[in-house]
Amino acid sequence: MLTLLKQSLWNQFGASIDMVENAISHYPEELLESNKRLFYNIYHTLIFLDYYMTIPSKDFTSPLPFTLKEPEEIPEEALDDVIPDRFYTKTELLDYLQVSREKGYEIISNLTEKKMSERFIEEEEGGKDYPFIEILMYNMRHVQHHAAQLNLILRNEINDAPKWVRRAK
């Protein structure tokens, strides 16, 4: 049963990641640079995809650095207080996504009952405290949520968007 759970979880989690990859790949680089809302959405998705797979969460670091900003310093286009230190190219974003994809595949492939019950705990007051299996599902939903937003932006900006991905490639 654990093997079936891991295969099914990866098929769907990986499909969510593939949908983000397709959206990033689909967007012309020159438009990516000019559409800050799109760029922040992609960056936010990639950072939290990686972050939610890190236990303990306090050990999280990103290969694409960011700064936490105070509310009054957050750009209007940003989704939260995690602000990239610079504009990252499409290649850098896709490379980071690939690293996280591999990390996710390894984590899910090596899941054990013990690992599933480990806790993902954010230390700040009101932070998340979930069993690892639940944070993986939360992460998958978060990635898919932003994949849908990216596709909507693509549809509105260039009247084209990638198709639905049924299972991980």
N, C-alpha and C positions, 0 to 999 in steps of 0.2 A: 504494500500500500504506500509506503514511503517513496518508493521509486516512482510510482504513478503520480504522486503529489509533486515531486520534484520536477518530473518531465512536464506536467501540465502547468505548473507555476512558471517554469522557464519559457515554455511555448508562448504564454501570454505576456509575461514581463518583457521578454525579448522582442515580442511584436510591438509593444509600446515604444521600446527604444528604437526599433526599426522605423516606426512612424515619425519619430523626432528626426532621425537621420535623414529620412526621405524629405522632410520639410526643409531642413537646413540645406541639403544638397540641391533642392529645387529652386531655392531663392537665389537670384543673381547677386553676385558679390557686391557690385556697386550699389544695389538697392539695400543690401544688408547694412552697409556702412551708413546710408542716409536714413534708415528707419530705426531710430533708437528704441522705440517700443518693441519692435521685433528682436533686436539685439539683446535687450534686457530680458525679454521673455526666454530666449534661447539660453542665455547665460544662467539665469535663475534655475531653469530646468536642469541644466547640467550640474550645477553646484549641488542642488538638493538631491539629485539622483545619486551622486557620489556620497554625499553627507549621510543620507539615510541608510547607507550600507556600511557605515563605520561604527564599530563598537570597540571601545567607548567613544561616544560622539566628541568628547573633548580632544581626542587625538586627530580629528579631521584637519587635513591640509589639502589645498587645491593646487594643481600644477598651473592653473590660471588664476593668479592672485586677485584678491578683492580686499576692500576696506569696509568695515561696518560703519555706517554713517548715522548721525543723530537725525531725528525726524526733520528738522529744519534744513538739513544738508542734502536730503534725498532728492535727486532729480525727478521732475514730474513724470517722466516716462518709465521710471523704475518700478518694479513690483514690490520691493521690500528694501530693507536697509543694507543688503549685501550688494555693494557696488563694485563692478570690475575696476581694476587699477588702470586699465586702458582698453581700447578697442581690440578685440581678438579677431583674427581673420577666420574665414570659413574653415580653412584647413586646421587651424588650432582648435576650433570648436569641435570639428569632426574627429580630430585625433583624441581629444578629451572624452568625447562620447564613446569612442572605441575602447579606451582604457576602462571606462565605467562599465561598458557592456561586458568586457572580459571579467572584470571584478564581479559583476552580478552573476555571470554564468558559473564562475568558480564557487561563489558563495552558495548558490542554489544547488549545484551539483554535489557539494559536500555537506549539505544539510543533514543533521542528525536530530533525533528527538531532543537531545540535550541542547543543541545549538538553537533550535526553534524556540525554546523556552528562555534562552538568555534574554536579558532586558536591554532595550535601547532606551537610554535615559539621558534627557537633556537636563543639565544642572541648574539652569536658571529657574526662577519661580514660575510655576505654571507650565514648565516644559513637558515634553512628551515623555511618557513612561510606558512603553509597549513591549510585549513579547516580540522577539526578533521576527517571527513568522508574520506577525501583524504589521510591523513596520515595513516589511517587504511588500505586503499587499497595499499598504498605504502609499508606499513609494510608487508602485505600479500605477495606482489610480492617479497620483500626482503627475507622473510623466504623461499618462494618456490625456489628462485634462489639458496640459500645455501643448501636447501634440495637436489636439483639436483647435486650440487657440491659434497656433502657428498656421494650420491649414486654413482657418478662417481669414487670417491676415493675408495669406497667399492668394486666396480666392478674391479678396477685395482689392489687393494691390495689382496682381497680374492676371486675374481671372483664370487661374489654374492652380491646382493643388494635387499632391500625390494621392493615390488610392489607399483604401483601407488595407491593413496588413492583418491577415487572419492568424498567423503563427510566426514565431521567430524564424529567421532564415538560418 
